Amino acid sequence: MRLATFRHEGRTRTGIVEGDQVRPFLGDPGMREIIETGWAGRDTASGVPLKEVRLLAPLRPASIRDFVAFEEHVEGVRRSIDGASGVPEAWYAAPTFYFTNPHTVLGPDDSVPFPAGSVARDFELEVAAVIGPNETIFGYTIFNDWSARDLQSREMKVSLGPAKGKDFATTLGPWIVTADELDGFKRDGFLDLWCSASVNGVEVGRDLLSNMGWTFETMLAYAARDSRVVAGDVLGSGTVGNGGCLAELWGRNGRQDPPPLRDGDVVTLTVEGIGSLTNRIASAAPASPLAPVRRRDPANARSERQH
């Protein structure tokens, strides 16, 4: 089943996508409610043509954990971002993730407002698992982890994650495909789905989702370890290899080829069994300058509290 959130005649609604139509749920439940309580047995209205609605991000996640589950991506981006080679040995110990901003989620056909000062703009082709009740996987959607690589490179020298290089935008969509719909693609626990990325209609990357180092179930178990995962959480697969982002290609080619994204560029991610997700690149308003840092002066530092 494909479940969508959309705008139609001034209302935000959820519904079941069938062919070129969407059947709205009666009562307009939010997607989080559907995930928590189920969609089966819910009454729907008559179908509305998809061309008459505006698809939105399928849900507002409770949280977003983004993993890094593809060796090829780690190797290429590491070389591009900090000049290192190979894959860190720690990567093999557990499926590492970081938290990103659930409040800047975008949907299909939204413009992506990159930080105005960023000149190394990048997409990231991923699939996300949407978590259901009792630490189960409810379904899957396409996930674009937009990245300002120049900001990311500077920030990660502090060894605290990508921060402002990532948190300005994440795109989810075009809908959620329930887990049962993709069971036929399972191979040894992995989803054997072709994933591709194009910029302005030219394909720049293609890989199988089954090249992940861990299954989504393993990543979910790791996310829940000594912590809490709730229905409506989103787990990103991490970026696929073989051109799943530009930075991997930059690291492999030794130069920014293909070039970074620019205002007006159109990025389309396509995942077999799920669909396609398209966005256009834009720039946010220039940020106000920060107040300068106050540097510590060792000569004036106090080693003990003064009374």
N, C-alpha and C positions, 0 to 999 in steps of 0.2 A: 504494500500500500504506500502511496505517496501522499504525504500530509503537508499542506502549505498554509502559510499565513499571508494574507493579501488585503488590499484596499479595494473596495467596490462601493460606488455610490456613497462615498463619504464615510463608510464604516470599515473598521478593521475586523477581519473575520478569519476563521480557520476552516479548512475543508479538505476533502479527499479529491485528489487530482486523478481523473480518468480520461485518457486520451487528450483531447484538446479542450476539456471542460473541467471545472472544479465545482464540486457539490458542497456548499457551505453547511457546517454543522449548525443545527438549530440552537438558539440560546447563546451563540457566539462565545463558546469557551475559549480561553487562551491556550496556547500550545503547551505551556507548563502543566495546566490542568489535564490536558489530554494525555500527556506523558505519564503523569502521576496516577491517573485513574483508568486509562485505556480509551481506545477509540471504537472498539467493537460494540455494536448495539446502539450507538448514538444515532439519533435521527438527523437526516440531512434534508436540505431544501433541493429544489430543482437545480440542475447544472447551469453554470454560468460560463460562457466561452472565456478561455484564458486570455484571449486578446483584448477582453474588456476589463480585465483586472490588473492591478499593479502588485506584482509579487514583492513581498517584503522578506527580510531575514526570517527564517522559519520559526525561530524562538529567540528569546532573550535569556541566555544561559545563566544559571545560578553561579557558575564559575567556568573558567576556561583554562585547562591545563594543556600545554602544547609540548608534545614529546619530540624526540629526535631519533627516529627509529631506522634511518637508512644510512648505512656506512658510506656509500658513495657521496651522499650529500655532505656528511660530516667532513670527509676528507677534502672535498672541493671547496667548501665554504671556509673551512679553517685556513686553507692556504690563501684564500682571497682576503679574509678579514684580518688575520694577524701574521700571515707569512709562514705559519707552521705547516709541517707536512705529516701525513699519516693520520690515524685515528687514535685518540688517547686511550690507553689501556682501561681507564675507568669507565669508558663508554660500554665496554663489554660486561660490566658487572651488574648493571641494572638499567632499565629504560628511563633515562633522565628526562625531566620535563621542567618547564618554567610556567608561571602563571602570567596571563596577559589580561587585558582590560575588557570585562564583559559589558562595559557601558559605551563602547565605541564600535559596536557591531553594526555592520552594514549589510544590505541585501542585494539581490540581483539588480543590475543596471544603475546602482548608485554610483556617484562620483566619489573617488577616494582622495581625501584632502591630505596629501603628504605635507610634512613640515616644510615651510617655504624655503628654509635654508638648506635642505637636503638636495644633493646633486647625484647621489648614488641610490636611486630608487629601484625597488625590486619587488617582485611578486614571489609567492611560495605556494606551490601546488601540493595540497594535502587533502586527506579525507578525515572527517571527524566522526567519532562515535558519540551518539547522544545517549546519556545514561538514563535508565528507567528505575523503577522501584527496586529495592533490595539488591542494589549493586548488579543489575543486569544491563545488557545493551538493548536499548529500545529501537535504535535505528541509526542511520548514517546520512551524512550530508557532505557537500564539498566545502572545503575550508581554505581560505586564502589568507595567509599570515604575512600581510604587507610589511616590508622592511626598508627602513632608511639605513642603508649599509654604512654610510659615513658616520652617522650618529652612533650606530651600533658599535662600530670599530673603536671609537673613542671611549664610549661608556664601558665596554667590556674589559678595558685595561684596568679598571677598578675591581674586577672579578666579582661583580654582583649582578650579572645578567644584562640583557639588552635594553631594558627600560624604555627610554624615549625613542629608541630606534624601532620600537614595535607597537607601543600602546596607543597610537593615534588611530588605528583602524584594523579591523579584522572582518572579512566577509564570509558569511555563511549562506548556503542555498543550493539550488533554487527551492528545494523542499527537503523534507526528511523522508527517506525510504526506510520503511520498517525492516527490522533485521531479518524476518522470515523471507522477505522478497529476495534477499541476496544469498540465502543458504545454498543455492545451486552453484554459486561461485566459490564455495569454500574448498580449499585444497590443504589438507593437513592443518586445519585451523586458520589458515590465512585466506583472505579474500583475493582471488585471482582476477583483479579488475585492471583493465588498461586505463591509464591516466595520461592526459596530454595537456600541454599549455601552448597557447599561441599569443603573439603580440601583433596587432594590426593585421590579423588574418594569416600570419606566417608561423607555422609550428616551430617552436624552439626547444621543446622537451617532450619526452614520452617514456614512460616506465610502467612496470607492473606493480600494483600495490602489494602483491605477495612477496616482493623483495624486501619487505620489512624484516627487521631482526627479531621482533617480538609480535605476537598476536595482540589484538585489541583486548582480549580477555586477560592476558598477562599484564598489559599496561594498566587495566582497570584494577586488577588485584594489587599492583604496586602502588597505585594512587591511593587506594583505600588502606594500605598498610599503616598502622599507627596514626590513622587520620580518619576523615569522614568524606564520603562521596554521596551526593544526593541526586534524586531524580531531577533532570534538567541541567546537570553538569555536562560539559563538552570536553572530550579528549581528542586533541589533534594527533594525527599519525606522525607528524613531522614531514618534512618535504621529501618527496620522492627523488630518486637519483636521475641521472641521464638528462639533465637540463630541467629539473623541476623548479629551478630558480636561476636567475641570471648569475648570481654570485658564484655558484658552483662552476659555471662555464668560464667566468672570469678567472677563477683559480686554476682551472685546467688549461686555459689558453694563455695565461700570463698577461692578460690585458682585458680591458672592459669591452669585450666583444662576445655577444651582441651589446649594444650600448645600453646604459641605464634608461629606465622609463622616463618619459617626458610628458608634460601636460598635453592632454588630448589623445595619448596612446590608449588603445583598447586592448585589455587583457581578457582572454577567455580560457577558462579551465574546464575540461571535459573529463568525466569519469564514467566508464562503462557501467551500466545498470543504475546510475543515479541521474545524470543529465549534464547540463552545461551551466556555467556561472560566468557572467560578463560584467566588467566594470571599466570605467574610464578614469584616467589619471588626471588629477587636478592639484592645485596648491592651496593650502590653508593661508590665512592672513599672516603676514610676518609677525613673529613673536616679539614682545618687548624685551629689551636687553636685561640680563640678570644683574643684580647688584654684585660688585666684585667680591671675591672670597676674602675673608679675613685670615691671613696667614699667621700661624703661631710663631711668636718670637721667643726662642729658647732663653734668651737673656732675661726676658721679663716673666717667664713661666714660674708659677708658684708650686713648689713641691709639697707643701702642706697647707692646710686651711689656716687662714689668718683670722684672728678674732679681734 
